[in-house]
Amino acid sequence: MADALVIVGASYAGVQLAASARELGFDAPIVLLGDEVHAPYQRPPLSKGLLTGKTAVDQLALRGPGFFAEQKIELRLATRATALDLAARRVQLADGSHLDYGWLALTTGARCRPLRVPGAALQGVHELRTLDDALAVHGAVSGARAGTRACVVGGGFIGLEVAAALTAAGAQVTVLEGQTRLLARSFPPAMSDYVAQAHRQRGVALELGRGVEALLGNAAGHVESVLLDDGRTLPCDLVVLGIGVLPNVELAEAAGIACAGGILVDGCGRTSAPNVLAAGDVANMELPHLPGDLGRLRLESIQAANDGARAAASVLVGQPQPLTAVPWFWSEQHDLKLQMAGIPAHGDPTVLRGDMASDRFTLFYLRDGAVVAAHTVNRPAEHMLARKLIANAAQIPAEVLADPAADLKPFSIPQPRG
């Protein structure tokens, strides 16, 4: 199968790339390799509905049972690629066999950043990235007594989603965050303060600006407390780690493919190696279309993975179409639906539309007078509109943006240039 497309990583990006290749008319063999035993599945419910019991495992399938056969995509599960031979266009597998390729796509995703402190390997200490991880956390909570004490290390999106889900499941949750505010990399202080207050109001305890020195266990080897950097210990029955991820670039780096904070790709997912593409969480992609000339970013979101995979698939059929979609993300925490569009930069002026106390508002970000990003809470229609405003680089007076009664739809219509 020297003309085959081999995709390493049965992730959102990997599945979408295979599907888009077929949609665009790519008719050579496609082999999709996944190192898990599970067929490709949805990841957002892992930190949300699966933990609370609202989502069952059999509801997680990313595609229907007949999809891969119908599209003539060979799905190989529990199959790990160990090396790439770019000169021979060959993928070496863990079982000693190999696959030859005409095109190779790396959609290897990311893995949890480890917590390097004493006690991190104790029983009751969990990561949350895979289905097996989520099932282990769910089992620990559902099998415990009422009022289980849980410590979540990390106040990013995953950590806060887990905190909300564990609270809903009846646990007493404390979030430990090394920064002095939540979501410091993504949100300005006003949004960080809002999220912190929202969690406290819903029963989550927050320890901000606190580091973890060690996890302490009992005689049976199970975690029983967290030692903080101020000398205090917090008793706990369960610890969930959410301190970020690391892109899985090892295969690419070992083969000599250019990497820096991810596999370096252009707007179509092309790497530095001939006939090798990359997409998803592992890809550090050129994004010249974004306001402010951000250059490139590694975007950790389902939509970015799918959009990047579609762009990469266009290369396979000789009709390259760079990614142009406005990046957007979402997070569900308690009864709050947070939706984010665009990439704000530090210092961008903001305009608040609505009242934060109502849990229904939008915070717009401006740059040179244009809307470049928006964070909405429980306003999905306004989020959709904001994406159009960002794509149009809409110039809207601040007093109009701030007025909930003002109609912003006319500003979303592209204006003739020249």
C-alpha positions in Angstrom: 0.0 0.0 0.0 2.7 2.4 -1.0 0.1 5.0 -2.1 -1.9 4.7 1.2 -2.7 7.5 3.6 -1.5 6.4 7.1 -2.9 8.4 10.0 -1.2 8.0 13.3 -3.7 8.9 16.0 -7.4 8.0 16.1 -8.2 11.4 17.6 -10.8 14.0 16.5 -8.3 15.3 14.0 -7.4 11.8 12.8 -11.0 10.7 12.2 -11.9 14.1 10.6 -8.9 14.0 8.3 -9.9 10.5 7.1 -13.5 11.5 6.6 -12.6 14.7 4.8 -10.2 13.0 2.6 -13.0 10.7 1.4 -15.4 13.5 1.0 -12.9 15.3 -1.2 -12.5 12.3 -3.4 -9.2 10.8 -2.1 -9.6 7.1 -3.2 -6.3 5.5 -2.1 -6.3 3.2 1.0 -6.6 4.9 4.4 -5.2 3.3 7.5 -6.1 4.9 10.9 -3.9 3.8 13.8 -5.1 4.2 17.4 -3.1 3.2 20.4 -6.1 2.8 22.7 -8.4 -0.3 22.7 -11.5 1.9 22.4 -12.9 3.0 19.0 -12.6 6.8 18.6 -14.8 8.6 21.1 -15.9 12.1 22.2 -13.7 13.7 24.8 -15.7 16.6 26.2 -18.0 14.4 28.2 -15.1 12.8 30.0 -14.7 15.8 32.3 -18.5 16.5 32.4 -21.4 14.1 31.8 -19.5 10.9 32.2 -18.3 11.9 35.7 -21.9 12.8 36.8 -23.5 9.8 35.2 -25.5 11.8 32.7 -23.5 10.4 29.8 -23.1 6.7 29.3 -20.0 5.1 27.7 -22.1 3.8 24.8 -23.1 7.4 23.9 -19.5 8.5 23.3 -18.8 7.0 19.9 -17.3 9.6 17.6 -18.8 7.9 14.5 -21.4 5.2 14.0 -20.5 1.5 14.0 -20.5 1.2 10.2 -18.7 4.5 9.3 -15.2 3.1 8.9 -16.2 0.1 6.8 -18.5 2.2 4.6 -15.8 4.8 4.0 -13.1 2.0 3.4 -11.0 3.3 6.3 -9.0 0.6 8.0 -9.2 1.3 11.7 -6.5 -0.5 13.7 -6.9 -0.2 17.5 -4.3 -1.0 20.2 -1.7 -0.3 17.6 1.3 2.0 18.4 3.6 3.5 15.9 7.2 3.5 17.2 9.3 5.2 14.5 9.1 6.9 11.1 11.4 6.4 8.2 10.8 9.4 6.0 13.2 8.4 3.3 11.5 5.0 2.8 8.0 6.5 3.6 7.5 3.8 6.3 5.9 3.7 9.7 7.3 1.1 12.1 4.8 -0.5 14.5 5.3 -1.8 18.1 4.6 -5.4 17.0 7.6 -5.3 14.6 5.6 -4.9 11.4 5.5 -1.7 9.3 3.3 0.2 7.0 4.4 2.0 3.8 2.7 5.3 3.0 2.2 7.7 0.1 1.0 10.3 2.6 1.4 10.3 6.4 -0.7 12.4 8.8 0.4 12.8 12.5 -2.7 13.4 14.7 -1.0 12.1 17.9 -2.7 14.7 20.2 -1.3 15.4 23.6 -0.9 13.8 27.0 -1.3 15.1 30.6 1.6 17.1 32.0 2.8 15.1 35.0 2.9 16.4 38.6 6.5 15.8 39.7 6.2 15.7 43.5 6.6 12.9 46.0 3.4 10.8 46.2 2.2 11.4 42.7 2.0 7.7 42.0 -0.2 6.9 45.0 -3.5 5.2 44.6 -6.4 7.6 44.3 -4.3 10.1 42.2 -5.8 10.4 38.7 -5.1 12.1 35.4 -8.0 12.9 33.1 -7.3 12.6 29.4 -8.6 9.2 28.2 -11.8 7.3 28.6 -10.0 4.9 31.0 -8.9 7.9 33.1 -12.5 9.2 33.3 -13.9 5.8 34.2 -11.4 5.5 37.0 -12.4 8.9 38.4 -16.1 8.1 38.0 -15.6 4.8 39.8 -13.7 6.4 42.7 -16.5 9.0 43.2 -19.5 6.7 42.7 -18.0 4.0 44.9 -17.2 6.4 47.7 -19.3 7.5 50.6 -21.3 10.7 50.5 -19.1 13.8 51.0 -15.9 12.3 49.4 -13.2 14.9 49.7 -11.6 15.6 46.3 -8.6 17.9 45.5 -8.3 19.1 41.9 -4.8 20.3 41.1 -5.0 22.9 38.4 -7.5 25.8 37.8 -7.6 25.6 34.1 -10.6 24.5 32.0 -10.3 20.8 32.6 -9.7 21.2 36.3 -12.7 23.5 36.7 -14.9 21.2 34.6 -13.9 18.3 36.8 -14.5 20.3 39.9 -18.0 21.2 38.8 -18.7 17.5 37.8 -17.4 16.2 41.1 -19.4 18.7 43.1 -22.6 17.7 41.2 -21.7 14.1 42.1 -21.7 14.9 45.8 -18.0 15.4 46.5 -16.5 18.2 48.6 -14.1 19.7 46.1 -11.1 22.0 46.6 -9.2 23.4 43.6 -5.5 24.1 44.0 -4.1 26.6 41.5 -0.5 27.9 41.5 -1.4 31.2 39.9 -3.1 33.9 41.9 -6.2 33.6 39.7 -8.1 31.0 37.7 -7.6 30.6 33.9 -4.8 33.3 34.0 -3.5 32.3 30.6 -6.9 32.6 28.9 -8.9 35.2 30.8 -8.3 38.8 32.0 -8.7 39.5 35.7 -12.4 40.4 35.5 -13.3 37.0 33.9 -11.0 35.2 36.3 -12.7 36.8 39.2 -16.2 36.0 37.8 -15.3 32.3 37.4 -13.8 32.1 40.9 -16.9 33.7 42.4 -19.2 31.4 40.4 -17.4 28.3 41.7 -17.3 29.4 45.3 -21.1 30.2 45.2 -21.7 26.6 44.0 -19.7 25.0 46.8 -16.2 24.7 45.4 -13.3 25.8 47.7 -10.4 27.5 46.0 -6.8 27.7 47.0 -5.1 30.3 44.7 -1.4 31.0 44.5 -0.7 27.8 46.3 1.7 25.1 45.1 1.7 21.4 45.9 4.8 20.1 47.7 3.8 16.5 48.1 0.9 14.0 48.1 0.8 12.0 51.3 -0.6 8.5 51.6 -1.7 6.0 54.2 -0.2 2.7 55.1 -2.1 1.1 52.2 -0.6 3.4 49.7 -3.7 5.5 49.1 -3.6 9.2 49.0 -5.0 10.9 52.1 -3.8 14.5 52.0 -2.1 17.2 50.0 0.9 19.1 51.4 0.8 22.7 50.3 3.8 25.0 49.9 2.7 27.0 53.0 3.0 24.0 55.2 -0.7 23.2 55.5 -2.2 19.7 54.7 -5.6 19.2 53.1 -7.2 15.9 53.8 -8.6 14.2 50.7 -9.8 10.8 49.4 -9.2 11.6 45.7 -6.8 13.8 43.7 -7.4 14.7 40.1 -4.6 16.4 38.2 -5.3 19.0 35.6 -2.1 21.0 35.1 -2.1 21.1 31.3 -0.9 18.9 28.5 2.3 18.2 26.4 2.0 17.6 22.7 3.0 14.1 21.5 5.8 15.2 19.2 8.3 12.4 19.9 7.7 10.4 16.7 8.1 13.6 14.6 11.2 14.9 16.5 13.0 11.5 16.2 12.4 11.6 12.5 13.8 15.1 12.1 10.5 16.9 11.5 10.6 20.5 12.7 9.0 20.9 16.1 8.7 23.8 18.5 5.9 23.7 21.1 4.3 21.2 18.7 4.8 20.0 15.2 5.3 23.1 13.0 2.8 23.2 10.2 1.6 25.8 7.7 -2.0 26.8 7.3 -2.8 23.6 5.4 -1.1 21.3 8.0 2.0 20.6 5.9 5.1 19.8 8.0 8.8 20.3 7.1 8.8 16.7 5.7 7.5 15.9 2.2 4.1 14.2 2.2 3.7 14.4 6.0 0.8 16.4 7.5 -0.1 17.1 11.1 -3.3 18.3 12.7 -5.0 18.6 16.1 -3.5 19.2 19.5 -0.1 18.2 18.4 0.1 20.8 15.5 1.6 24.3 16.0 -0.2 25.9 13.0 0.4 29.2 11.1 -2.6 31.4 11.6 -1.9 34.6 9.6 -5.6 35.3 9.2 -6.1 36.2 12.8 -6.3 39.8 13.9 -3.0 41.1 15.4 -0.7 38.8 13.3 -0.4 36.2 16.0 1.8 34.1 13.7 1.1 30.6 14.9 -0.6 28.8 17.7 -1.2 25.3 19.0 -4.9 25.3 19.6 -6.3 22.7 22.0 -9.9 22.4 20.9 -12.2 20.0 19.0 -13.2 22.6 16.5 -9.6 23.6 15.8 -8.7 19.9 15.4 -11.5 19.4 12.9 -10.8 22.6 11.0 -7.1 21.8 10.8 -7.9 18.3 9.6 -10.1 19.5 6.8 -7.3 21.9 5.7 -4.8 19.0 5.7 -7.2 16.8 3.7 -7.4 19.4 1.0 -3.7 18.9 0.4 -4.2 15.2 -0.4 -6.4 16.0 -3.4 -4.2 18.8 -4.7 -6.6 21.6 -3.8 -5.0 23.2 -0.7 -7.4 25.3 1.3 -5.7 26.9 4.4 -7.6 27.1 7.6 -9.5 30.4 7.9 -12.2 29.7 10.5 -12.2 31.9 13.6 -11.0 29.7 16.5 -13.7 29.0 19.1 -13.9 27.0 22.3 -16.4 26.1 25.0 -16.5 24.9 28.6 -19.4 23.8 30.8 -19.0 24.4 34.5 -22.0 23.9 36.8 -24.9 25.6 35.1 -22.6 27.9 33.1 -21.9 27.5 29.4 -18.7 29.5 28.7 -18.0 30.1 25.0 -15.0 31.8 23.6 -14.3 33.1 20.1 -11.1 34.6 18.8 -7.8 34.9 20.5 -7.5 38.0 22.8 -4.1 39.5 23.6 -2.9 40.9 26.9 -4.0 44.5 27.1 -6.8 44.4 24.6 -9.6 46.8 25.7 -12.8 45.1 26.8 -16.4 46.0 26.6 -19.0 44.3 28.8 -22.4 43.6 27.4 -24.9 42.5 30.0 -24.5 42.0 33.8 -22.0 39.4 35.1 -24.1 39.0 38.2 -26.9 37.6 36.0 -24.7 34.8 34.6 -25.7 36.0 31.2 -23.2 38.4 29.4 -20.6 38.9 26.8 -17.2 40.4 27.2 -15.9 41.8 23.9 -12.2 42.4 23.2 -11.1 45.2 20.8 -7.9 45.9 19.0 -7.5 49.0 16.9 -11.2 49.5 17.2 -12.1 46.1 15.8 -13.7 43.1 17.6 -11.1 40.4 17.8 -12.5 38.1 20.5 -15.5 37.5 22.7 -16.2 35.5 25.9 -19.9 34.7 26.5 -21.6 33.1 29.4 -25.0 31.5 28.8 -25.6 33.5 25.6 -25.1 31.0 22.7 -26.8 33.1 20.1 -24.5 36.1 20.9 -21.5 33.7 20.7 -22.4 32.7 17.2 -22.9 36.4 16.2 -19.5 37.3 17.8 -17.7 34.8 15.6 -19.1 36.6 12.6 -18.1 40.0 14.0 -14.6 38.7 14.5 -14.4 37.2 11.0 -15.6 40.6 9.6 -13.1 42.6 11.9 -16.2 44.6 12.7 -15.6 48.2 13.9 -18.3 48.9 16.5 -18.4 51.9 18.9 -17.9 50.7 22.5 -21.2 52.3 23.6 -23.1 50.3 21.0 -21.3 47.0 22.1 -22.2 47.7 25.7 -25.9 48.4 25.0 -27.8 45.1 25.3 -30.6 46.6 23.3 -28.4 47.5 20.3 -28.7 45.3 17.2 -25.2 44.1 16.3 -26.3 41.9 13.4 -25.7 44.6 10.7 -22.0 44.8 11.8 -21.6 41.1 11.0 -22.3 41.6 7.2 -19.0 41.9 5.3 -18.6 45.3 3.7 -17.3 45.8 0.1 -13.7 46.6 0.0 -12.2 49.4 -2.1 
